Amino acid sequence: MKKILFIVLAIMLVLAFSACSDSGEVTVESIKERGVLRVGVKDSLIGMGYLNPETGEYEGLEIDIARAIAEEMGVDIEFLVVTPTTRLQMIDSGDIDISLSNFTITEERKMSYHFTAPYYTDAVGVMVLKSSGIESLEDLDGKTVGVTMSSTSAQSLKDYLGEGYELSFDEFEDHAAIKLALSAGAIDAHCVDTVVLSTYMDDTTMILEDRFAAQPFGVVSKLSNTELNAYVDGLIDKWLSDGTIDAMREANGLLPSFEG
């Protein structure tokens, strides 16, 4: 009797575990049942993901793509602001379904998360103070460069310059903090995708001429959400082919994708 009871309990545990595992996958149908697509976005990047203080509305290429995905699903959309350090945590926790947040596609990241084809390709650049005397990337030798945590920009800059240059890197929570440090003279340069640098430009700063290291941005989601991923992949592929995304890019004042 005890043996039979043990077997029954074991089967029940297996079924319960399977049910929990199944419920953990986000699908198009589960989003439709919820009625809302939850999207991680930036709120300070003009032309990409920006919360306009005058209208109180989000705008930019990534916002337009996210809205189009929600419209295809026939659901409402909820924007949740992410940073370079929180976006993966929020995907892992299920707080967001997908993220369009200037997230560069790399082979390493593709091992842990799903990426669509790139909807936009930027390039890395460097911003300095006009008064710094820095006029080229070579002038960064011996200088301190600000980057965000988990950013690929530092390695891209080192790879582009090659050997023979001594660079120091300070990591910050976000780009607003880097800009403050640059203005205060705590660092010598700000290195990131040029579309981000453009947001923080003012009369005291300039972006150096060299662009390098193509940065392809893709819609990112949890690797295990296979059905949702295939659905979003199909939409992005279609909109890249029929010119929809290119039209969105132009409407938001962005340059064509970097082909360097």
Stockholm file with secondary structure:
# STOCKHOLM 1.0

chainA/1-260         MKKILFIVLAIMLVLAFSACSDSGEVTVESIKERGVLRVGVKDSLIGMGYLNPETGEYEGLEIDIARAIAEEMGVDIEFLVVTPTTRLQMIDSGDIDISLSNFTITEERKMSYHFTAPYYTDAVGVMVLKSSGIESLEDLDGKTVGVTMSSTSAQSLKDYLGEGYELSFDEFEDHAAIKLALSAGAIDAHCVDTVVLSTYMDDTTMILEDRFAAQPFGVVSKLSNTELNAYVDGLIDKWLSDGTIDAMREANGLLPSFEG
#=GR chainA/1-260 SS CHHHHHHHHHHHHHHHHHHHHHHTSCCHHHHHHHTEEEEEECSEETTTEEECTTTCCEESHHHHHHHHHHHHHTCEEEEEECCTTTHHHHHHHTSCSEEESSCBCCHHHHTTEEECSCSEEEEEEEEEEGGGCCCSGGGGTTCEEEEETTCSHHHHHHHHHCTTCCCEEEEESSHHHHHHHHHHTSSSEEEEEHHHHHHTCCTTEEECSCCEEEEEECCEEETTCHHHHHHHHHHHHHHHHTTHHHHHHHHTTCCCCCCC
#=GC SS_cons         CHHHHHHHHHHHHHHHHHHHHHHTSCCHHHHHHHTEEEEEECSEETTTEEECTTTCCEESHHHHHHHHHHHHHTCEEEEEECCTTTHHHHHHHTSCSEEESSCBCCHHHHTTEEECSCSEEEEEEEEEEGGGCCCSGGGGTTCEEEEETTCSHHHHHHHHHCTTCCCEEEEESSHHHHHHHHHHTSSSEEEEEHHHHHHTCCTTEEECSCCEEEEEECCEEETTCHHHHHHHHHHHHHHHHTTHHHHHHHHTTCCCCCCC
//
